[in-house]
Amino acid sequence: MDLRRLRSFVKVVDLGSITRAADALHIAQPALSQQILSIERLFGQPLLVRGKSGVTPTKAGRIAYRHAQVMLRQLEQAKTDVRAAGDGLQGRVSVGVVPYSCASGLVLALMQEVANRYPQILLHIHENFEGVLAGELLQGRMDLAFLYELTPRPGLLYSPLNVEPLCVVAAHAMAPGLAFDQAIDPATLAELPLLLPSRIHAIRQMVEAYFEANRIKPRVLAEIESLETLCAAVRDGLGVAILPALAARAVAGGPQIVVKPLLGEATELMLFLCMAESLGPSEAVLAVHDLAADLAGRRLPARPEPGGAPAAIPDGA
């Protein structure tokens, strides 16, 4: 197959328009249309549906698009690996980070380690929710991702890094009668106004499962996607947050905030380092993966205490 035509097909799907793709590729629109037709003849069926507002892939087109991405990515990895054979590891490695996780601090240490050991590797860090990051991994748009997962997704390889209990983070004024070391029971939680991430986040899914198991009707005050806004809202006493222990300690940030574990079963989240099963990773990706796993083993406690000092991740190895 002509790789030039394959790249053209991917660009058309990405932009949803033959006209826009022709402009981006700097070729004439009729020439691009002929390239797409030749690919459709090769596969023996239509890959795109043409409409007034642009083009969309058919079911066969979506399958061809995924394979095309894999083929083009593997070609680029092959070029990078060959060049790196004589010059040391190099290339671009994309790393996804799920919000509200200890991985945010871990990535900072990873950046320093990569800069020290592999200065020719460029890290691209992207923060998003589990579903988005998992999709990027499966489509070959991302190399590695730190994910909280409740159910494994087909096509991904999971390396477990750390287990964290869920904790309630609140200003003292929100729960004045509770002892500092006392876990929060379901009945108490039902009375508190909650600040939670949206339902696409694994943390929210686990919290809702906890509500359902304990027959709680939660008082959700707001859904907040920004950690900075969440911290400010908790400190101002607007509501309480439910987060993994290390993230909860980072949000606390002062004596006026209390962090308490949730009382009950099924209140722990596992953090994984994930990569796509079907994509052959480059030597640079494997090197970053191994560094990340090693850093997690050295820096993340197995079961962090919820009420300790608010340091997110220790600097020492």
Helices and strands as residue ranges (DSSP letters): H 3-15, H 18-25, H 29-43, E 48-51, E 54-57, H 59-87, E 91-97, H 103-117, E 121-127, H 130-138, E 144-148, E 156-171, G 172-174, H 186-190, E 193-196, H 202-213, E 219-223, H 227-235, E 240-244, H 245-252, E 257-261, E 268-276, H 283-299
